[in-house]
Each structure stands twice: as structure tokens, then as C-alpha cells.
């Protein structure tokens, strides 16, 4: 198919290269070029070739290896996304624990300050008496 196409393209190039301008070339179309006939033949050939396929290609313009790599990478991406989600959940849980410890620590500091104040008061009373 590529050889036929290249040969056809070369013949068209040779036909049109003798003209000096685009307008002149448009006035003299390629003699063997009947667009409707060519389209109909190509359509029939394409239908035949599609009927011969054992595996239906549904991934658009991508080849099977490319499609496979995209599917694999999307599965890898899904797995990594799930791992990241779990890691974020663990980090949030640790943050909540840390915040709870901070609250306990600040409560303990407050209690220690109050206790120190009470002890200082007691020492002042003892010194006064």
C-alpha cells in the first residue's frame, strides 16, 4: 500500500511540477484522479480489511503496545494514589494524636505553674510567721 501511494504521489508531483503557478496547476487536474471513484474503492478495501481483523482495536489512534502501557501506567497511578491516600490518613491520625498531646502538655504546664505558685505562697507564709 505504501509503495502504491508513494508511486501515485510521485506521478502527481511530476504532473504538477511543470506548471508555474498554483492557478495554472488547478486548471489542469491530474488525469487519472477521479475523487469519487478513488474514495469508493478505498472504502471497499478498508471494509474488507476491517472484516479480516481478529481483534477489534478500540483504543483510537494508539497502538496496542501504547494502549497497554497507558493501561498499566493508569493501574500503577491508581495504586500510587491509594497508597498516598492511606499515607495522608495516617498523617492526619498522627496529627490528631500530636494535637491531643499538646493539649495535655499545656494542661500539665498550667498545673505545674499553679503548683509552683502554691509552693511559693506557702514558703512566703512560713517566712512571715
Order of alpha helices (4+ residues) and beta strands (2+ residues): alpha-alpha-alpha-alpha
